[in-house]
Amino acid sequence: MRNLPQSWVWAAVEQLGEVQVGRQRSPSKMKGECPAKYIRAANIIEAGIDFSDVLEMDFTETERETFHLRCGDVLLTEASGSAQHVGRPVIWPSVGGLFCFQNTVIRFSPRGVTSEFAFYVFLAAQKLGLFQQLSGGVGVNHLSAGKFSGFAVPLPPVAEQKAIVEALESGFAFLDGQSAAIAHSLKQSAAQRQNILEAAVSGQLVPQDPNDEPASVLLERIRAERAAAGAGKAKRARKTQRFP
C-alpha cells in the first residue's frame, strides 16, 4: 500500500458502512403476486441509473424492508460480462416509489463517509482496474461482497473528504463544459463544410469575372476535341485493317 498523508488512514469498506448483495432472481419470484421494481447490473450505466428498462419481480413485505433502496445508497455492479465494468458505482437518487435490487448489484450504505466521497473512491477503483483485479468468474465476472467488504480505501478526515468531492465535481464540470464546447464546434464545422461545398458548386465561392471564358464555350471546345479524337481513332482503325 502507498503511504498516505499523516491525517489519513487505510480502512476496509466494511468499516465504513454496510455491504449487502441484492436478492436472487428466480421463477418462484415471478408469479406477479406482490411485484416490485428492482435494479440490476444492466441498469447501472456510466451516466447513472437507466430507468428505461427496469424489471419487476415479487418481493414480500419482509423482503421489501430488507432490499428497498434508500437515497444516498451507493450501488455497484457485482456482475458483468466485461471485467472492466465490474464495480461500476452510482449513487441512488431521490426517486418516488419503491425500488429493490437484485444480486447482480452490491449496495453500500455509508456510515463513516459521505455517499459522494465513497462514490468517487469506488469510481477510481473501477477506472484504475482495482476491482477488475479482485473479480473472478468464467464468462461473467463477479465482484463478491466478501472481496468488496475487505477492499482497502484511503480515508481522509471529513473536512478533506468534502474538499476532495468539491474539487472533483468542479473539475468534472469543467471537463463536461469543454466536451460540450468541442461537440458544438464540431457540429458547426460540419455545417460550415457543407456551406462551403454548396457555395463552390453554385458559383458563390469566388468573385465572377465577366472577361472569363463562359463555361458554354469550354463545353463546346471539349465536345469538338472529343469528336476530333474519335474521328482520328476511326481513321487509324481503317488503316490497320488487313484483307485476304
Backbone as a ProteinNet text record, in pm:
[ID]
protein_1_A
[PRIMARY]
MRNLPQSWVWAAVEQLGEVQVGRQRSPSKMKGECPAKYIRAANIIEAGIDFSDVLEMDFTETERETFHLRCGDVLLTEASGSAQHVGRPVIWPSVGGLFCFQNTVIRFSPRGVTSEFAFYVFLAAQKLGLFQQLSGGVGVNHLSAGKFSGFAVPLPPVAEQKAIVEALESGFAFLDGQSAAIAHSLKQSAAQRQNILEAAVSGQLVPQDPNDEPASVLLERIRAERAAAGAGKAKRARKTQRFP
[TERTIARY]
83.2	0	87	41.5	115.3	102.8	203.1	197.6	91.2	22.8	-83.3	-38.3	-105.2	-78.4	-99	-35.9	-33.7	-173.7	-267.9	-401.9	-495.6	-444.2	-525.4	-497	-591	-570.8	-628.1	-582.6	-643.4	-758.2	-869.9	-984.1	-1050.5	-1101.2	-1176.7	-1315.5	-1371.7	-1504.7	-1605.7	-1597.2	-1694.1	-1684.8	-1573.2	-1560.5	-1633.1	-1664.3	-1720	-1868.4	-1927	-2069.7	-2113.1	-2238.7	-2297	-2291.2	-2246.6	-2237.3	-2342.8	-2419.1	-2525.6	-2544.2	-2564.6	-2595.1	-2746	-2799.2	-2942.6	-2995.6	-3125.6	-3189.7	-3183.3	-3167.4	-3155.7	-3288.4	-3278.6	-3396.1	-3424.5	-3551	-3587.5	-3730.2	-3764.7	-3900.9	-4008.9	-3977.7	-4078.4	-4112	-4026.9	-4049.5	-4108.3	-4156.5	-4206.8	-4355.7	-4429.3	-4570.6	-4661.5	-4609.8	-4689.8	-4781.6	-4750.1	-4835.4	-4812.6	-4688.9	-4657	-4537.8	-4556.9	-4445.7	-4390	-4262.7	-4194.4	-4082.5	-4052	-3942.7	-3809.5	-3714.2	-3581.8	-3472.8	-3360.8	-3244.7	-3146.4	-3098.5	-2997.5	-2874.4	-2768.3	-2642.3	-2660.5	-2749.1	-2769.5	-2825.2	-2886.8	-2943.4	-2840	-2722.1	-2615.9	-2523.4	-2534	-2455.9	-2362.6	-2279.5	-2180.7	-2246	-2363.8	-2430.8	-2515.3	-2527.9	-2610.3	-2702.2	-2827	-2925.6	-3007.7	-3020.5	-3105.7	-3242.3	-3340.4	-3474.7	-3562.5	-3507	-3588.7	-3616.9	-3543.5	-3560.1	-3555.6	-3642.3	-3649.1	-3751.9	-3710.8	-3798.4	-3866.2	-3957.4	-4029	-4023.1	-4024.5	-4045.6	-4107.1	-4149	-4220.1	-4123.9	-4161	-4090.5	-4195	-4176.5	-4268.5	-4246.2	-4333.4	-4318.8	-4185.5	-4147.4	-4020.1	-3902.8	-3912.2	-3805.8	-3797.4	-3910.1	-3909.2	-3837.9	-3859	-3792.2	-3641.2	-3600.4	-3458.5	-3388.9	-3458.3	-3392.1	-3433.4	-3520.6	-3559.4	-3445	-3427.6	-3317	-3351.8	-3250.8	-3267.9	-3177.6	-3224.8	-3146.5	-3010.4	-2904.4	-2770	-2698.7	-2771.8	-2704.7	-2610.6	-2495.4	-2403.4	-2416	-2456.4	-2474.4	-2357.2	-2315.8	-2207	-2248.9	-2201.9	-2229.5	-2147.3	-2216.5	-2147.6	-2105.6	-2183	-2156.7	-2161.3	-2073.8	-2072	-2000.8	-2043.2	-1974.6	-1838.4	-1814.6	-1685.5	-1619.4	-1499.9	-1431.9	-1409.9	-1387.4	-1360.4	-1483.7	-1601.9	-1724.7	-1768.9	-1700.4	-1733.1	-1698.9	-1792	-1768.6	-1805.2	-1873.4	-1916	-2013.7	-1986.3	-2069.6	-2169.2	-2271.1	-2367.8	-2433.8	-2470.3	-2542.7	-2692	-2766.1	-2910.5	-2975	-3047.3	-3104	-3235.5	-3288.8	-3420.3	-3526.8	-3594.4	-3697.5	-3823.4	-3936.3	-4061.2	-4082.5	-4154.6	-4186.2	-4082.1	-4117.2	-4031.9	-3944.7	-3816.7	-3723.7	-3638.7	-3626.8	-3538.2	-3418.4	-3336.9	-3221.4	-3190.3	-3133.3	-3103.3	-2962.4	-2928.3	-2796.9	-2683.6	-2712	-2604.3	-2559	-2614.9	-2583.7	-2541.2	-2437.8	-2394.8	-2438.6	-2496	-2531.6	-2434.3	-2383.7	-2301.4	-2377.4	-2414.8	-2483.8	-2382.4	-2335.1	-2224.8	-2262.5	-2167.1	-2183.2	-2070.4	-1947.3	-1832.8	-1783.7	-1845.6	-1806.6	-1932.5	-1916.2	-2029.5	-2050.8	-2172.3	-2202.2	-2116	-2096.5	-2021.4	-1874.2	-1813.5	-1673.5	-1658.3	-1748.5	-1743.5	-1758.3	-1850.4	-1870.9	-1742.8	-1673.8	-1553.5	-1438.1	-1430.4	-1328.1	-1353.8	-1480.2	-1514.6	-1499	-1530.9	-1513.9	-1366.2	-1280.1	-1135.7	-1089.7	-1139	-1100.1	-1145.1	-1262.7	-1312.8	-1233.8	-1211.5	-1141.6	-993.4	-934.1	-793	-772.4	-883.4	-873.6	-855.9	-873.5	-853.8	-965.4	-1088.8	-1199.2	-1186.6	-1133	-1112.1	-1015.7	-913.5	-817.3	-881.1	-981.7	-1048.9	-1152.2	-1206.8	-1318.4	-1270.3	-1362.9	-1333.8	-1458	-1440.6	-1553	-1521.3	-1600.8	-1585.3	-1705.8	-1684.3	-1794.2	-1850.1	-1895	-1946.1	-1851.7	-1805.7	-1712.7	-1789.8	-1745.7	-1815.2	-1719.8	-1770.7	-1702.2	-1781	-1734.4	-1812.9	-1822.6	-1929.4	-1947.6	-1833.1	-1781.2	-1672	-1545.2	-1509.5	-1389.4	-1407.3	-1526.4	-1552.4	-1548	-1602	-1604	-1463.7	-1370.5	-1233.5	-1145.3	-1199.6	-1120.3	-1076.3	-947.9	-892.4	-905.1	-956.1	-971.7	-898.3	-844.2	-778.9	-885.4	-874.3	-976.3	-915.8	-952.5	-907.2	-1006.3	-971.7	-1067.1	-1190.1	-1300.9	-1427.3	-1414.4	-1342.6	-1327.2	-1257.1	-1156.9	-1086.1	-1172.4	-1255.1	-1347.9	-1434.9	-1490.8	-1578.1	-1501.2	-1379.2	-1297.8	-1260.5	-1229.7	-1195.3	-1314.6	-1432	-1554.5	-1580.9	-1568.8	-1592.2	-1492.9	-1366.3	-1264.9	-1291.7	-1331.6	-1361.7	-1482	-1586.5	-1707.5	-1679.7	-1598	-1561	-1479.3	-1384.4	-1301.2	-1380.7	-1470.4	-1551.8	-1650	-1702.6	-1793.7	-1718.8	-1593.6	-1512.2	-1489.1	-1458.4	-1436.3	-1564	-1677.6	-1805.8	-1832	-1799.5	-1816.9	-1728.3	-1604.2	-1514.2	-1565.3	-1614.3	-1666.1	-1784.5	-1872.7	-1989.4	-1946.4	-1846.7	-1798	-1733.6	-1657.7	-1594.6	-1699.8	-1801.9	-1909.3	-1982.3	-2005.6	-2072.2	-1985.8	-1854.5	-1763.1	-1757.6	-1755.7	-1753.7	-1881.1	-1993.9	-2121.2	-2119.9	-2068.7	-2058.8	-1963.3	-1853.1	-1754.5	-1815.9	-1895.8	-1961.2	-2057.5	-2130.6	-2224.2	-2148.7	-2034.5	-1955.2	-1898.6	-1856.4	-1806.3	-1914.6	-2035.7	-2146.3	-2174.9	-2171.3	-2196.4	-2090	-1962.9	-1854.1	-1870	-1906.2	-1925.8	-2041.4	-2151.5	-2266.3	-2228	-2147.7	-2103.2	-2012.4	-1928	-1833.7	-1905	-2012.7	-2081.1	-2191.9	-2211.3	-2314.9	-2255.7	-2121.4	-2057.6	-2046.6	-2057	-2052.1	-1919.8	-1830.9	-1708.1	-1603.8	-1599.2	-1503.3	-1580	-1526.9	-1596.1	-1598.8	-1705.3	-1720.4	-1647.5	-1575.3	-1502.5	-1570.8	-1631.4	-1701.2	-1608.4	-1475.6	-1380.7	-1345	-1386.3	-1357.9	-1435.3	-1376.3	-1444.2	-1568.2	-1684.7	-1805.7	-1790	-1853.3	-1845.6	-1903	-2001	-2060.6	-1958.2	-1866.6	-1760.5	-1664.9	-1629.7	-1542.7	-1605.4	-1735	-1804.2	-1805.6	-1828	-1829.7	-1691.8	-1585	-1449.4	-1419.2	-1467.6	-1445.5	-1515.4	-1637.8	-1711.6	-1638.2	-1587.5	-1515.8	-1389.4	-1316.6	-1193.8	-1224.5	-1334.1	-1372	-1411.8	-1484.5	-1526.1	-1406.2	-1309	-1188.5	-1107.7	-1099.3	-1025.2	-1092.3	-1225.7	-1297.3	-1276.7	-1276.2	-1253.5	-1113.5	-1015.5	-877.9	-864	-931.3	-923.9	-985.6	-1098.7	-1165	-1076.4	-1005.5	-917.6	-800.9	-743.3	-632	-676.9	-801.6	-852.9	-867.4	-910.5	-925.7	-790.5	-688.8	-556.1	-496.1	-531.9	-472.1	-549.3	-659.2	-734.9	-654.1	-667.6	-599	-704.1	-679.1	-774.3	-707.5	-780.1	-721.8	-682.8
-120.2	0	125.7	225	350.1	427	509.3	591.8	698.7	727.8	828.1	950.2	1064.2	1180.1	1143.9	1219.9	1186.6	1175.4	1255.2	1255.6	1153.8	1077.2	976.2	838.2	744.4	605	514.7	388.7	287.4	222.9	198.2	135.3	39.8	-71.4	-165.3	-107.4	-140.8	-91.2	-124.5	-245.7	-287.9	-206	-135.3	-48.7	84	116	247.4	243.5	125.6	115.9	-28.3	-46.2	-179.9	-224.6	-347	-405.8	-515.2	-509.8	-607.2	-637.9	-765.2	-808	-822.3	-790.5	-798.5	-940.3	-952.1	-1083.2	-1150.2	-1281.6	-1358.1	-1364	-1358.3	-1370.5	-1517.8	-1558.1	-1698.2	-1706.6	-1817.6	-1833.2	-1824	-1867.3	-1863.9	-1721.4	-1626.9	-1486.5	-1407.3	-1478.2	-1410.9	-1439.5	-1466.9	-1501.7	-1379.7	-1263.5	-1142.3	-1125.2	-1191	-1183.7	-1054.7	-1013.1	-887.7	-822.5	-780.1	-730.8	-596.9	-581.2	-455.6	-438.1	-315.4	-287.1	-315.8	-362.5	-388.1	-345.4	-306.7	-262.9	-378.1	-397.8	-499.1	-431.8	-510	-452.1	-376.7	-426.3	-361.9	-221.1	-190.4	-56.8	45.1	-3	87.1	115	234.8	272.4	387.3	426.1	530.9	662.3	690	817.7	814.4	699.6	689.1	569.6	588	480.5	490.4	377.7	370.6	318.1	408.3	370.8	325.1	319.2	285	135.8	52.8	-92.6	-157.2	-110.7	-164.7	-277.8	-392.4	-509.8	-520.3	-617	-640.3	-788.2	-814.8	-949.7	-936.1	-1048.1	-1045.3	-1024.4	-934	-911.2	-909.9	-994.6	-993.1	-865.6	-839.7	-720.6	-722.1	-840	-851.3	-826.1	-882	-862.9	-717.2	-652.2	-510.8	-427.4	-460.5	-387.4	-408.3	-529.3	-563.7	-506.9	-508	-478.2	-346	-267.9	-144	-42.1	30.5	125.2	258	318.4	446.2	551.4	672.7	782.4	790.9	794.9	800.6	666.8	555.9	426.8	434.1	371.4	360.8	219.5	209.1	80.1	51.9	-74.5	-115.6	-240.6	-253.7	-374.1	-489.1	-592.2	-709	-804.5	-805.8	-897.9	-823.7	-865.5	-805.3	-899.4	-896.4	-975.7	-918.6	-793.8	-728.5	-699	-748.8	-733.1	-586.8	-501.7	-361.3	-286.7	-344.1	-280.3	-329.5	-429.9	-478.5	-370.6	-345	-244.3	-103.8	-88.9	45.1	101.3	219.7	272.9	377.8	399.3	506	535.9	659.2	695.9	689.9	617.9	608	742.8	798.3	933	931	1047.4	1060.5	1042.4	929.6	899.5	852.2	873.5	827.6	679.2	616.8	475.6	384.1	255.5	153.1	87	79	6.8	-83.3	-211	-303.9	-332.3	-431.1	-459.7	-608.9	-651.8	-791.9	-825.8	-954.7	-995.3	-969.4	-908.5	-862.5	-722.1	-673.1	-539.1	-549.7	-474.8	-461.7	-324.7	-322.8	-194.6	-162.9	-40.1	9.9	125.1	106	211	277.2	396.1	458.9	499.2	484	526	621.6	587.1	668.6	764.8	764	854	906.8	1011.1	1061.9	973.9	973.9	896.1	942.7	1073.4	1128.1	1086.8	1091.5	1052.2	903.2	821	677.1	650	720.4	702.7	730.2	839.3	873.1	776.8	726.8	626.9	499.4	455.7	335.2	357.3	478.3	508.8	500.8	553.8	546.9	401.3	320	178.5	104.5	140.8	76.2	120.6	252.2	303.3	262.8	247.7	209.1	58.6	-19.3	-163.5	-241.5	-176.2	-246.8	-347.7	-312.1	-407	-520.4	-488.6	-591.2	-697.4	-654.7	-748.6	-838.9	-786.6	-864.8	-961.5	-927.6	-1006	-1138.5	-1232.1	-1363.3	-1420.8	-1531.6	-1596	-1630.1	-1718.1	-1760	-1709.8	-1628.6	-1573.4	-1447.8	-1460.5	-1347	-1321.2	-1199.2	-1161.9	-1114	-1154.5	-1120.6	-1052.2	-947.5	-885.3	-925	-1025.5	-1077.6	-975.7	-988.4	-899	-913.5	-1037.2	-1060.2	-987	-996.5	-927.9	-776.6	-730.7	-587.3	-536	-612.2	-570.4	-550.9	-634.3	-625.6	-531.2	-468	-378.8	-256.2	-224.5	-113.9	17	118.6	250.9	354.3	457.8	564.9	656.9	682.5	761.3	889.5	1004.5	1132.8	1182.9	1288.2	1349.7	1401.2	1418.7	1457.1	1587	1685.7	1813.5	1794.3	1707.1	1681.2	1600.8	1512.7	1439.1	1536.9	1633.8	1731.6	1815.5	1854.9	1936.8	1858.3	1730.7	1646.1	1631.3	1607.7	1593.5	1722.7	1837.2	1965.7	1988	1951.8	1969.6	1877.1	1753.4	1659.6	1705.3	1746.9	1789.7	1914.2	2004.8	2123.9	2086.7	1994.6	1952	1879.9	1790.4	1717.1	1810.4	1909.2	2005.9	2084.8	2120.1	2191.8	2105.3	1975.8	1885	1865	1854.5	1840.6	1963.5	2081.6	2204.4	2205.9	2161	2154	2056.1	1941.9	1841.8	1896.5	1968.4	2026.9	2131.6	2212.3	2315.5	2252.4	2145.5	2076.3	2015.9	1951.7	1891.9	1998.4	2115	2224.6	2275.8	2287.5	2334.1	2235.7	2106.1	2005.3	2010.3	2033.1	2045	2166.4	2279.1	2399.7	2378	2307.8	2281.2	2199.5	2098.3	2016.2	2099.9	2189.6	2276.3	2371.2	2423.4	2514.3	2443	2317.8	2240.7	2227.6	2197.8	2184.3	2316.6	2426.2	2557.8	2592.3	2560.6	2589.9	2509.3	2380.3	2296.8	2347.4	2389.1	2442.1	2570.6	2656.2	2779.7	2750.6	2646.3	2612.8	2568	2490.5	2436.3	2528.6	2642.6	2737.1	2871.1	2877.9	2998.3	3110.7	3078.4	3182.9	3187.1	3093.1	3083.3	3186.3	3220.3	3319.2	3424.4	3548.3	3654.4	3623	3665.3	3639.1	3746.8	3703.9	3793.9	3788.8	3900.2	3898.7	3870	3885.5	3859.5	3711.9	3631.5	3488	3422.8	3319	3242.3	3175.1	3189.3	3124.4	2972.7	2910.4	2765.4	2696.9	2762.9	2703.1	2689.2	2789.2	2782.6	2668.2	2655	2545.6	2410.9	2397.6	2271.6	2239.7	2342.8	2321.2	2278.9	2337.2	2301	2155.7	2115	1975.8	1879.1	1916.2	1830.7	1819.2	1933.1	1932.4	1848.2	1859.5	1781.9	1633.1	1597.3	1455.9	1403.2	1486.3	1444	1423.6	1517	1505.8	1382.8	1357.1	1240.2	1111.9	1110	991.2	966.8	1075.1	1061.3	1009.6	1055.2	1010.1	862	814.1	672.1	587.7	634.8	559.3	550.8	662.6	664.6	568.9	567.3	475.8	331.2	305	167.4	118.7	207.1	168.3	136.2	212	190	57.1	8.7	-116	-238.6	-224	-339.7	-421.5	-552	-640.8	-718.6	-732.1	-802	-927.9	-1035	-1158.7	-1144.7
0	0	0	-68.8	-74.3	57	84.2	203.4	188	297.2	297.5	376.9	354.3	440.6	587.3	673.8	816.6	877	829.4	888.3	823.8	726.1	657.4	716	692.3	732.6	623.9	625.7	541.1	618.6	550	615.2	518	569.5	486.5	459.9	344.8	309.4	418.4	474.4	574.8	704	724.2	841.2	822.1	697	666	634.2	633.8	604.6	591.6	557.8	543.9	398.4	377.5	244.4	231.6	123.5	104.7	-43.4	-74.5	-210.7	-223.5	-340.1	-362.5	-365.9	-383.6	-380.5	-516.6	-513.8	-636.9	-712	-841.4	-927.8	-951.4	-935.2	-955.6	-1008.1	-1077.1	-1130.5	-1022.7	-901.8	-794.7	-753.1	-793	-758.2	-875.3	-977.2	-1096.6	-1118.5	-1013.4	-1026.6	-1032.9	-1002.3	-1006.1	-887.3	-775.1	-655.9	-578.1	-565.7	-496.7	-567.2	-692.6	-774.5	-726	-743.5	-713.5	-814.4	-847.3	-940.1	-871.3	-950.4	-893.7	-991.6	-934.7	-1011.8	-1025.5	-1148.3	-1174	-1234.2	-1255.9	-1303.1	-1434.4	-1520.6	-1650.9	-1638.8	-1525.4	-1505.7	-1458.8	-1420.3	-1374.3	-1490.9	-1546.4	-1664	-1628.9	-1723.8	-1700	-1657.6	-1714.9	-1687.6	-1561	-1496.6	-1375.3	-1381.2	-1341.1	-1342.5	-1471	-1539.8	-1658.4	-1614.6	-1610.3	-1566.9	-1683.4	-1805.1	-1921.3	-1932.6	-1858	-1869.7	-1731.1	-1643.4	-1507.4	-1503.4	-1450.6	-1444.9	-1308.3	-1297.4	-1172.2	-1135	-1005.6	-953.1	-814.5	-759.5	-631	-514.6	-426.7	-300.4	-189.6	-91.1	22.6	103.5	197.5	280.9	355.2	406	477.1	382.5	262.5	164.2	119.4	108.5	69.9	175.4	299.3	406.9	400.4	359.4	353.7	230.6	117	-9.6	-74.6	-12.7	-79.8	-72.1	-180.9	-193	-128.4	-66.7	1.6	-62.3	-65.4	-122.3	-52	-129.9	-73.2	-72.3	-96.8	-111.9	-232.4	-219.5	-333.2	-388.9	-513.9	-578.3	-670.6	-675	-763.1	-839.2	-962.5	-1039.4	-981.9	-934.7	-879.9	-990	-1099.6	-1209.5	-1342.3	-1433.4	-1566.6	-1662.1	-1787.6	-1888.5	-1922.2	-1885.2	-1909	-1774.8	-1755.1	-1626.5	-1590.8	-1690.5	-1661.6	-1611.3	-1630	-1583.3	-1445.4	-1392.5	-1258.6	-1156.2	-1064.9	-962.2	-1004.8	-1118.4	-1162.6	-1059.1	-1003.3	-895.3	-941.5	-860.8	-882.5	-747.4	-725.9	-603	-632.6	-549.9	-570.7	-541.6	-638.7	-622.4	-546	-522.1	-458.2	-565.5	-563.5	-662.3	-589.9	-654.7	-597.1	-619.6	-530.6	-545.5	-484.5	-480.2	-420	-526.9	-499	-584.8	-495.4	-534.5	-466.2	-556.8	-520.8	-606.1	-607.9	-721.4	-747.6	-701.8	-703.9	-655.2	-754.7	-868.8	-957.1	-917.7	-806.6	-755.4	-609.4	-573.1	-433.4	-384	-263.6	-203.1	-89.8	-92.6	17.9	82.3	206.6	282.2	373.9	338.6	413.2	554.4	643.9	783.7	823.8	785.5	826.9	721.2	603.8	495	428.2	349.4	272.8	149.8	97	-22.9	-139.6	-150.8	-262.5	-258.6	-138.3	-128.4	-158.4	-103.8	-130.2	-279.4	-344	-487.9	-564.9	-535.2	-610.3	-581.2	-458.2	-427.2	-507.8	-511	-586.4	-737	-783.5	-925.2	-963.7	-876.9	-902.9	-906.1	-812.7	-807.1	-932.5	-982.6	-1104.4	-1227.2	-1240.2	-1357.1	-1358.7	-1241.6	-1233.5	-1241.5	-1253.3	-1269.2	-1141.3	-1025	-898	-872.2	-905.1	-889.9	-991.9	-1107.6	-1209.3	-1158.8	-1084.2	-1027.8	-923	-853.1	-749.7	-805.6	-922.1	-975.8	-1032.2	-1039.7	-1095.7	-1160.2	-1230.2	-1295.1	-1438.6	-1495.6	-1634.3	-1712.2	-1812.6	-1890.6	-1827.8	-1702.8	-1626.6	-1510	-1498.6	-1391.3	-1269.2	-1150.6	-1026.4	-928.6	-865.7	-752.9	-628.4	-559.4	-447.2	-334.8	-254.8	-140.7	-41	-27.9	65.6	24.5	-103.3	-151.6	-144.7	-180.7	-176.1	-32.7	61.5	202.1	256.9	211	260.6	181.7	79.4	-4.1	76.1	71.9	150	73.7	140.9	79	164.9	102.1	178	237.8	367.6	436.8	493.8	437.6	494.1	598.9	672.3	765.2	688.9	761.1	699	619	675.9	606.5	472.1	467.7	342.1	245.1	299	211.4	133.5	203.2	138.7	38.5	74	-16.6	-142.8	-125	-240	-333.6	-275.4	-356.8	-434.3	-367.6	-434.8	-548.6	-525	-629.2	-748	-719.1	-826.8	-908.4	-840.1	-911.4	-994.7	-941.8	-1017.6	-1141.2	-1122.6	-1235.1	-1342.5	-1299.5	-1395.9	-1467.3	-1395.8	-1459.1	-1566.2	-1536.7	-1635.5	-1759.4	-1736.5	-1848.8	-1930	-1861.2	-1931.8	-2018.2	-1963.4	-2040.1	-2164.1	-2147.3	-2261.6	-2366.6	-2320.8	-2414.3	-2491.9	-2421.4	-2488	-2590.2	-2553.2	-2645.7	-2769.1	-2748.4	-2860.9	-2952.2	-2890.5	-2970.8	-3051.7	-2989.4	-3059.9	-3174.9	-3151.1	-3255.5	-3371.8	-3340.6	-3446.8	-3529.6	-3461.9	-3534.1	-3625.2	-3572.2	-3654.5	-3771.6	-3746.7	-3851.3	-3964.3	-3928.2	-4030.2	-4113.7	-4048	-4120.6	-4213.1	-4166.3	-4249.2	-4371.3	-4354.1	-4468.6	-4575.8	-4530.6	-4624.5	-4695.3	-4620.1	-4679.9	-4784.3	-4753.2	-4846.2	-4974.3	-4959.3	-5077.5	-5162	-5096.9	-5169.8	-5243.5	-5177.2	-5241	-5359.4	-5344.4	-5450.6	-5577.2	-5563.2	-5681.4	-5730.7	-5665.8	-5709.7	-5753.1	-5767.2	-5816.7	-5716.6	-5586	-5484.2	-5409	-5438.8	-5359.8	-5402.8	-5533.4	-5584.2	-5663.1	-5672.5	-5748.3	-5897.3	-5966.1	-6109.3	-6190.1	-6296	-6385.8	-6522.3	-6567.1	-6696.7	-6814.1	-6793.5	-6902.1	-6914.8	-6815	-6821.1	-6935.4	-6992.4	-7097.1	-7039.6	-7100.3	-7049	-7046.5	-6951.1	-6940.4	-7062.7	-7131.2	-7250.6	-7361.9	-7373.4	-7474.3	-7442.1	-7312.7	-7269.5	-7302.3	-7275.1	-7300.5	-7450.1	-7534.8	-7679.5	-7730.8	-7673.6	-7714.2	-7675.7	-7557.5	-7513.6	-7608.2	-7648.1	-7741.5	-7875.8	-7922.4	-8050.3	-8042.4	-7930.4	-7913.1	-7906.6	-7841.1	-7833.5	-7970.9	-8046.1	-8179.5	-8269.4	-8259.8	-8341.3	-8302.8	-8172.4	-8125.7	-8172.4	-8172.7	-8218.5	-8365.7	-8445.5	-8589	-8617.2	-8540.7	-8559	-8530.5	-8426.9	-8392.9	-8502.7	-8558.4	-8665.3	-8788.3	-8821.8	-8937.6	-8920.3	-8800.9	-8774.1	-8782.5	-8733.8	-8737.3	-8880.2	-8975.2	-9112.9	-9177.2	-9141	-9197.6	-9153.9	-9036.6	-8986.5	-9027.5	-9103.8	-9146.4	-9247.5	-9245.8	-9339.1	-9418.1	-9545.8	-9634	-9687.7	-9705.8	-9758.3	-9905.8
[MASK]
++++++++++++++++++++++++++++++++++++++++++++++++++++++++++++++++++++++++++++++++++++++++++++++++++++++++++++++++++++++++++++++++++++++++++++++++++++++++++++++++++++++++++++++++++++++++++++++++++++++++++++++++++++++++++++++++++++++++++++++++++++

